């Protein structure tokens, strides 16, 4: 159980706001990334955008949990949160499979993106924003002694890692012009998506959280 103090209501309000900001940001990031990825035929940016949309489902589950705890509930996941995690896990697996197939076809055909400049721009914005979210979520989670909120911060670190992968693939292509670097970036995103999917199913079944970045707090 998270610790309670006179400041707990204010901290839970902040936690709920952070969860809501995460949801809104991921929707915006997903829409921008998918749109630009299609326009520039950039597979890694497109896959990154789809990953952002999947993260929205997980974010809704966290927001729901925080609201429930604020009303006096426990951090034990209810049916809604477990269902959200299973949907998230399945979506990550489907995303990974699609990215692997598409990347394979892209490498085979020698396809190259029009440009990956937008991938660099999106990844830099995402890295900066995720760093801020991680900082504030970690502070709130520690203040409340909340494993679930700390786990959410860990999942934001996984998003930061995905952003770093996108940055490396996009910058690498712009610097070298090597066509398969974009596809390699999408394969790395697929691999991370499989990890996130597996961990989402594990959390839905009550296993300890270990988000892609290595969170060890149970939820």
C-alpha angles and dihedrals in degrees: 000000000000118000118261126218138152087271096052097096091053092046092050090050088054091047090051091049091050090051091050092048089051091053094048093045093050091050091051093043091048094050093047094044096047092046095048092040091056093044094051095033088237109159097191093052091046092051091046089055093051089050089055090055091052090051088059090068092053090046091055089054091053092047090050091050093050092049091050093049090049087059091055102272128132129251091249105120117253127212093272093053094046090050091049090051093050091049089048092050093049092047091051091052092049091048092051092049092049093048093049092051094044093046091050092052090045093053092045093051095042092236117176127192122247089237139334097205091108089052089058092048095047093046093051092050091046094049091052094046095045091050090057092047092049091050095051096039091051092050092050093044092051093045090053094037085231117163091191095055091044088051089052089053088051091053089052086056087055088055089051089053090051089051090052090052090051091049093050093048095044096045091043092056094046091050099043108019090224104156099208094058090080090052091045089055091052090050090053089051089050091053092050090047090056090052092049091048093051092049092047090056090046092054091046089056092050098259121145115277116252106164118196091274093058107266111175100187119111120227 
